[in-house]
Amino acid sequence: MRQLLLDLIAEKPQTLANFEAGKNAELYQLLCRLAAHPEDSRERFVYLWGRAGAGKTHLLRSLAVLPHARYIDAASAAEACCYDPAIRIYLLDDCEQLSPQAQIAAFNLFNEVREHGALMITGGAVPPAVLPVREDLRTRLGWGLIYQVHELSDEEKIAALSQAAATRGLAVSPGVLPYLITHFERDMRSLSAMLDALDRYSLETQRPITLPLLRDLLQLEDDTKP
């Protein structure tokens, strides 16, 4: 069961189209504009911050599919934070996890991006002013626009999942979605994958999507955890 969920999550690419904006409408519109016309942006630097599961990585990976874009995670930053004239959009994630060597590389990349007019969008768990990084890099991360990425409320998650179920013609009993969001992973990608798994499990067992079916599925998921 757990492998099925992992496969379903992997099947769902992180795109701007499947990001539930919620309270992040202004940020979402900005990133849509940057995706459509990155060369027209007057902003060279954007920093996204928020708690785990809010959607920072989703947004950065959504932009990584653009031509001439490079996604950089903290683990690879020491090597990947190097300027390349062919890359116009740099997407640096998990800034709070940057190693000392990676911080030097990121600082140098900021300067190159500024000099050559490229675009750099970064993400971290906290605002740049309190990031546990060297002072010169902290200052660079504070350049440009700063957005907090707000996690969806439980009501917004239920509404989004209900809409997804309705679009697919799934009959989901009352109580299923409220129970799901309080007894499973909190991010929308995992929740959407569980909705897909419920659909498959319902078809396999010839049972309606009810709370007992969800509980059985969650128990199967727990039983197959390593």
CORTA-V226426 format. One record per residue. RES is the residue in one letter. BURIAL is # if it has 24 or more other ideal C-beta (glycine too) atoms within 12 Angstrom, else .. Layout:
<<RES/BURIAL> <RES/BURIAL>>
This chain:
<<M/#> <R/.> <Q/.> <L/.> <L/#> <L/.> <D/.> <L/#> <I/#> <A/.> <E/.> <K/#> <P/.> <Q/#> <T/.> <L/#> <A/.> <N/.> <F/#> <E/#> <A/#> <G/#> <K/.> <N/#> <A/.> <E/.> <L/#> <Y/#> <Q/.> <L/#> <L/#> <C/#> <R/.> <L/#> <A/#> <A/.> <H/.> <P/#> <E/.> <D/.> <S/#> <R/.> <E/#> <R/#> <F/#> <V/#> <Y/#> <L/#> <W/#> <G/#> <R/.> <A/.> <G/.> <A/#> <G/#> <K/#> <T/#> <H/#> <L/#> <L/#> <R/#> <S/#> <L/#> <A/#> <V/.> <L/#> <P/.> <H/.> <A/#> <R/#> <Y/#> <I/#> <D/#> <A/#> <A/.> <S/.> <A/#> <A/#> <E/.> <A/#> <C/#> <C/.> <Y/#> <D/.> <P/.> <A/.> <I/#> <R/#> <I/#> <Y/#> <L/#> <L/#> <D/#> <D/#> <C/#> <E/#> <Q/#> <L/#> <S/#> <P/.> <Q/.> <A/#> <Q/#> <I/.> <A/#> <A/#> <F/#> <N/#> <L/#> <F/#> <N/.> <E/.> <V/#> <R/.> <E/.> <H/.> <G/.> <A/#> <L/#> <M/#> <I/#> <T/#> <G/#> <G/#> <A/#> <V/#> <P/.> <P/#> <A/.> <V/.> <L/#> <P/.> <V/#> <R/.> <E/.> <D/.> <L/#> <R/#> <T/.> <R/#> <L/#> <G/#> <W/#> <G/#> <L/#> <I/#> <Y/#> <Q/#> <V/#> <H/#> <E/#> <L/#> <S/.> <D/.> <E/.> <E/#> <K/#> <I/#> <A/.> <A/#> <L/#> <S/#> <Q/.> <A/#> <A/#> <A/.> <T/.> <R/.> <G/.> <L/#> <A/.> <V/#> <S/.> <P/.> <G/.> <V/#> <L/#> <P/.> <Y/#> <L/#> <I/#> <T/.> <H/.> <F/#> <E/#> <R/.> <D/#> <M/#> <R/#> <S/#> <L/#> <S/#> <A/#> <M/#> <L/#> <D/#> <A/#> <L/#> <D/#> <R/#> <Y/#> <S/#> <L/.> <E/.> <T/.> <Q/.> <R/.> <P/.> <I/#> <T/#> <L/.> <P/.> <L/#> <L/#> <R/.> <D/.> <L/#> <L/#> <Q/.> <L/#> <E/#> <D/.> <D/.> <T/.> <K/.> <P/.>>
